Amino acid sequence: MNKIAFERLDGFLNEYYNRNKNSGILRITYKDKILYEKYIGFANIEKELPFSKDSVFSLYSLSKPFCTIGLLKLKDKNLVDIDAHPSKYLPEAEGFDSRVTIRQLLHHISGLPDFMQTAKFEQKYKTGLSYELRDHLKELTNYPMVFEPGTKGMYANINFIIPALIIENVSGMSYTEYMKSEVFEPLGMQTAMVDNENLKVDNRVTGYELTADKKITPIDRILNWAYGAGDIIGTVQDVYCLNKAIKHRLLLKAETWEEVLTPSQLNSMGMGCTVSTWHNKKRITHNGGWDGFRTLHIQLPEDDFDIIFLSNSAWGNARNDIAEAVYESFYGSDNAISEEVKMDVGYI
């Protein structure tokens, strides 16, 4: 890694920000050392507050790998059978197709209808209080399956809301308490928390959207719907702990990690991650995006090279553009076809 790579990437990011105003933090690590870290724009535009190492972002769907670890810890203790129907641990799921398994949920091949089934249902769900979530889930069992379980792949948040509720029922703890004591603290995630509407957090980053008339405007957080699918907040260092967990096979048995990192034959989804090829390199990744934030984590395990991009600018395609710029800066140009991961459809 040389100075020219840093200068090339700096030039790209400066130009990209001047053109698109996508702000956030980019961190690149190589063999456990921070190779490059850049703070772009502001954590709060109105107050002109800069980012820092303590800046706390909404991770949205980048929460799913951590939820996976939480659930599979229970599997490793023989408290959860992931080949069982979710209703074994969650009575509200009893009405779903009897062929659905928890394993299928984790691979996004369950065929379950999601909460965004109709505009009316989406409005009811997203504006409901968190304690109504189980009632919403039970009502969802009345909707038809999208496809037969285990026959196709479809990314859906319901697939990780159910595991979070299972964690609560099996552990006897709230999801918030369980994730803190069983995942965040053991992994050294000192700032990470399960978010909620009333949570006051130091150094919380403000999320922004781009209006139809191209004005950057702050957004209000509505998170009661997210749960295990996307309700974790944390710093760039918290996200880096996921790299360490995967690389060193932390918290889970070695054979369980092999299951996590083996993609389904129906899609490129492992359990709570995608495992695919990027510029002819093995890539483990997950992204996140919703109102106000876009997040990305890419791990190249064969090179021990890690990319994290946390942004409070919810427009454009900065995650893909910046990831490609990182690759070109440090590896050079090539003609390999790289698969762009699109998890949060409609929120690229």
Secondary structure, DSSP 8 states (H G I E B T S, - for coil): --HHHHHHHHHHHHHHHHHH---EEEEEEETTEEEEEEEESEEETTTTEE--TT-BEE-GGGGHHHHHHHHHHHHHTTS--TTS-GGGT-GGGTTS-TT--HHHHHHT-S----TTSSHHHHHHHHTS-GGGHHHHHHHHTTS--SS-TTSS----THHHHHHHHHHHHHHSS-HHHHHIIIIIHHHT-SS-EE--TT---TTB---EEE-TTS-EEE-----TTTGGGT-EEE-HHHHHHHHHHHHHT-SS-HHHHHHHTS--TTSSB-SSSEEEEETTEEEEEEEEEETTEEEEEEEETTTTEEEEEEESB-STTHHHHHHHHHHHHHH------------STT--
